[in-house]
């Protein structure tokens, strides 16, 4: 899905409560990624983009929904088709099981870099 097309699928305005919830989740993400991984699931809940673009990316949305149903903090990256699933080592088995779900995705388990970009 091209970014330009994906942007046209978003409404001109959204309910205040949805904007508020997304803002809270954005702030929560910092805590979830640094000291509270138990908050990842809540922090990755989207109220601004994904539901509006669901029809244009049914496979990505189905995979994300399946992962979230298994308790994994999953979300669609940008305009798709990438689905990101943030998990702890304890949840790796669930990630492995979800890969066998029949969706045509290439699953990769990556570690989060503990150091940001550096100038060489």
BABA-706273 format. One record per residue (C-alpha): residue in three letters; z, y, x. Coordinates in steps of 0.02 Angstrom, whole numbers, plus 50000, padded with zeros to 5 digits. Layout:
# residues N
<"ALA",<Z,Y,X>> ...
***
This chain:
# residues 120
<"UNK",<50000,50000,50000>> <"UNK",<49945,50162,50079>> <"UNK",<50082,50292,50097>> <"UNK",<49979,50422,50004>> <"UNK",<49957,50304,49856>> <"UNK",<50141,50253,49862>> <"UNK",<50194,50435,49849>> <"UNK",<50090,50460,49692>> <"UNK",<50189,50321,49608>> <"UNK",<50351,50419,49618>> <"UNK",<50403,50529,49472>> <"UNK",<50406,50718,49487>> <"UNK",<50592,50719,49450>> <"UNK",<50732,50591,49446>> <"UNK",<50899,50582,49357>> <"UNK",<51037,50674,49449>> <"UNK",<51145,50516,49449>> <"UNK",<51009,50419,49543>> <"UNK",<50993,50555,49675>> <"UNK",<51182,50561,49692>> <"UNK",<51198,50372,49711>> <"UNK",<51060,50367,49842>> <"UNK",<51143,50507,49940>> <"UNK",<51309,50416,49937>> <"UNK",<51225,50256,49996>> <"UNK",<51140,50349,50139>> <"UNK",<51309,50411,50200>> <"UNK",<51383,50238,50174>> <"UNK",<51248,50163,50284>> <"UNK",<51322,50245,50439>> <"UNK",<51488,50159,50408>> <"UNK",<51403,49995,50365>> <"UNK",<51301,49991,50525>> <"UNK",<51443,50042,50640>> <"UNK",<51609,49974,50579>> <"UNK",<51595,49903,50402>> <"UNK",<51456,49773,50388>> <"UNK",<51533,49718,50223>> <"UNK",<51460,49879,50150>> <"UNK",<51279,49839,50197>> <"UNK",<51234,49768,50026>> <"UNK",<51293,49922,49933>> <"UNK",<51221,50042,50061>> <"UNK",<51047,49968,50043>> <"UNK",<51037,49983,49855>> <"UNK",<50892,50102,49816>> <"UNK",<50881,50217,49665>> <"UNK",<50734,50327,49717>> <"UNK",<50583,50225,49770>> <"UNK",<50576,50038,49749>> <"UNK",<50578,50018,49560>> <"UNK",<50436,50143,49540>> <"UNK",<50327,50050,49666>> <"UNK",<50368,49874,49606>> <"UNK",<50200,49844,49521>> <"UNK",<50104,49887,49680>> <"UNK",<50200,49765,49791>> <"UNK",<50251,49616,49685>> <"UNK",<50271,49493,49830>> <"UNK",<50380,49611,49932>> <"UNK",<50483,49654,49780>> <"UNK",<50505,49470,49734>> <"UNK",<50565,49427,49910>> <"UNK",<50684,49574,49913>> <"UNK",<50753,49525,49743>> <"UNK",<50777,49345,49800>> <"UNK",<50870,49400,49957>> <"UNK",<50981,49520,49860>> <"UNK",<51020,49384,49733>> <"UNK",<51083,49281,49881>> <"UNK",<51196,49426,49931>> <"UNK",<51088,49487,50075>> <"UNK",<51067,49674,50105>> <"UNK",<50878,49680,50085>> <"UNK",<50761,49824,50047>> <"UNK",<50577,49869,50057>> <"UNK",<50531,49973,50207>> <"UNK",<50431,50128,50165>> <"UNK",<50278,50091,50061>> <"UNK",<50292,49905,50102>> <"UNK",<50247,49767,50133>> <"UNK",<50391,49750,50256>> <"UNK",<50554,49687,50184>> <"UNK",<50706,49717,50293>> <"UNK",<50861,49610,50275>> <"UNK",<51015,49670,50367>> <"UNK",<51138,49530,50395>> <"UNK",<51277,49467,50504>> <"UNK",<51269,49310,50607>> <"UNK",<51368,49222,50471>> <"UNK",<51227,49255,50347>> <"UNK",<51088,49188,50459>> <"UNK",<51084,49022,50364>> <"UNK",<51049,49114,50201>> <"UNK",<50908,49209,50284>> <"UNK",<50833,49045,50345>> <"UNK",<50841,48972,50169>> <"UNK",<50755,49124,50094>> <"UNK",<50609,49108,50215>> <"UNK",<50565,48942,50135>> <"UNK",<50544,49025,49966>> <"UNK",<50355,49017,49962>> <"UNK",<50320,49202,49990>> <"UNK",<50185,49237,50119>> <"UNK",<50296,49326,50245>> <"UNK",<50324,49304,50430>> <"UNK",<50513,49305,50449>> <"UNK",<50589,49367,50610>> <"UNK",<50771,49384,50655>> <"UNK",<50800,49536,50765>> <"UNK",<50956,49609,50841>> <"UNK",<51003,49790,50816>> <"UNK",<50995,49885,50980>> <"UNK",<51168,49940,51034>> <"UNK",<51093,50087,51131>> <"UNK",<50975,50216,51062>> <"UNK",<50815,50277,51141>> <"UNK",<50830,50324,51323>> <"UNK",<50725,50433,51435>> <"UNK",<50661,50338,51586>> 
***
